[in-house]
Amino acid sequence: MNNKQLGFSLLELIIVILIIGLLAVASLPKMFGVIDDAKEVSIQSIASGFSSGVMAARTQWEAKSRPTVSEGSEKYNAVDYDGVEFWLTRSKTSSGVETGFRDGYPLGLKSGSNSYSETVTVQSCIDLMENLLQQPPSVGTASEAISEPKLQYSAQADDANSICTYIQQEQGSAHQFVYELKTGRVAVTLN
């Protein structure tokens, strides 16, 4: 009797499936590493764009000979950057009192009834992110980030230190960057 077998035996099939499974398990950590690297690159790109927006607004203010807006007896720094009016930091009040800020960094939006304020709020941080970047990611408050999973960043305000913190909301990420309004510095923290 001449039985010719075509295909794989059951044992051979099980061995091939085991080998494929082992290869898949071995490649998972590498895949997760690539995902983590992508999250790091993403926040570094957003922070770089944000920093460029801060510097571009300041450069626009310098190029326009440091324009100011008067409110009562006070003069405040302001600039129209890319069609959006911003209040900018100032180093001294009109009477010469030091403010602790360097001149010319975006502080908040100058729109409608928004009068000048050196108070850093979550809304002013959100406004800065949404208006300094050409294509900003979605950003909201920390509580909105919990209820709206589509938000990419949450904003937090530290008024005592004049800092806006932007935290990446992608699953498992704790990466963040801060904008120090006193100096215009933007720094990334990868966790």
Secondary structure, DSSP 4 states (H G I P E B T S, - for coil): --PPP-S--HHHHHHHHHHHHHHHHHHHHHHHHHHHHHHHHHHHHHHHHHHHHHHHHHHHHHHTT--EEEETTEEEEEEEETTEEEEE--SB-TT--B-SPPTT-EEEE--TT--------HHHHHHHHHHHSSSPPPEEEHHHHHH-TT-SEEEEEEGGGTEEEEEE-STT---EEEEETTTTEEEEE--
